[in-house]
């Protein structure tokens, strides 16, 4: 088997995944693009295992199995985050996600501090 064809296919899959991560605004489509990149890595691992006979037999296939398990866990956590985002914002657009904490609103001018409101001073008696 010529190893060039799977390597080129994996490079195309990885490139499509990178394009999807950088250009998509929908969080579900971003997760699908990450899955494309992980599948490209799996293809490279299995191809490298079959073409380059290493000291450890089937090591590329074992690593590919670990990547599949990692991808399943990533999808579970990612979809949970996307569902929570949809519940809070009613949208899964990545552009609308606030990345910083909201700033505290400044107190109205002249409003007493909560701790000082109940206290009286010597001058006020």
C-alpha positions in Angstrom: 0.0 0.0 0.0 1.2 3.5 -0.8 1.2 5.6 2.3 0.9 8.8 0.3 -2.8 8.5 -0.3 -3.9 8.2 3.4 -1.5 10.9 4.4 -2.9 13.3 1.8 -6.4 12.3 2.8 -5.6 13.0 6.4 -4.1 16.3 5.6 -7.3 17.3 3.7 -9.5 16.2 6.6 -7.4 18.1 9.0 -7.4 21.2 6.8 -11.2 21.0 6.5 -11.4 20.7 10.3 -9.2 23.7 10.9 -11.3 25.7 8.4 -14.5 24.7 10.2 -13.1 25.7 13.6 -12.0 29.1 12.3 -14.9 30.0 10.1 -18.0 28.5 11.7 -20.2 30.4 14.2 -22.4 27.6 15.3 -21.0 25.7 18.3 -22.3 22.3 17.1 -20.5 22.8 13.7 -17.3 23.7 15.5 -17.5 20.5 17.5 -18.0 18.6 14.2 -14.9 20.3 12.8 -12.9 19.2 15.9 -14.1 15.6 15.2 -12.8 15.9 11.7 -9.4 16.8 13.0 -9.4 14.0 15.4 -10.3 11.5 12.7 -7.5 12.8 10.6 -5.1 12.1 13.4 -6.5 8.6 13.7 -5.9 8.0 10.0 -2.3 9.2 10.4 -1.7 6.9 13.4 -3.1 3.8 11.7 -1.3 4.5 8.5 2.0 5.1 10.3 1.4 1.8 12.2 0.9 -0.2 9.0 3.8 1.4 7.0 6.5 1.8 9.6 6.9 -1.5 11.5 7.9 -0.4 15.0 9.2 -2.2 18.0 5.7 -2.2 19.6 3.2 -4.1 17.5 0.0 -2.2 16.7 1.0 0.8 18.7 -0.6 3.2 16.2 -3.9 1.4 16.4 -3.8 1.5 20.2 -3.2 5.3 20.2 -6.1 5.6 17.7 -8.3 3.8 20.1 -7.3 6.3 22.9 -8.1 9.2 20.5 -11.5 7.7 19.8 -12.2 7.5 23.6 -11.0 11.1 24.0 -13.2 12.2 21.2 -16.3 10.6 22.7 -15.6 12.3 26.1 -15.0 15.6 24.3 -18.3 15.4 22.5 -20.1 14.5 25.7 -18.7 17.5 27.6 -19.0 19.8 24.5 -22.6 19.0 23.9 -23.4 19.6 27.6 -21.8 23.0 27.3 -23.7 23.8 24.1 -27.0 22.7 25.6 -26.4 24.9 28.7 -25.5 27.8 26.4 -28.7 27.3 24.4 -30.8 27.3 27.6 -29.2 30.5 28.8 -29.0 32.5 25.6 -31.4 30.7 23.2 -28.6 30.7 20.6 -25.6 28.6 20.0 -23.7 31.2 18.0 -20.1 31.3 19.2 -19.8 35.0 18.5 -22.4 35.9 21.2 -20.7 34.1 24.1 -19.4 36.5 26.7 -15.7 35.7 27.4 -15.4 38.0 30.4 -17.3 38.5 33.6 -19.8 41.3 33.5 -18.6 44.4 35.3 -20.3 45.5 38.6 -22.8 48.3 38.1 -21.6 51.4 39.9 -23.7 52.6 42.8 -26.0 55.5 42.3 -24.5 58.8 43.5 -25.7 59.7 46.9 -26.9 56.3 47.8 -25.8 55.2 51.3 -23.5 52.2 51.7 -25.5 49.2 53.1 -23.4 48.9 56.2 -23.6 52.6 57.0 -27.3 53.0 56.5 -28.3 51.7 59.9 -25.5 53.3 61.9 -25.7 56.7 63.5 -22.7 58.8 64.2 -22.0 61.0 67.2 -22.8 64.1 65.3 -26.2 62.7 64.2 -27.5 62.1 67.7 
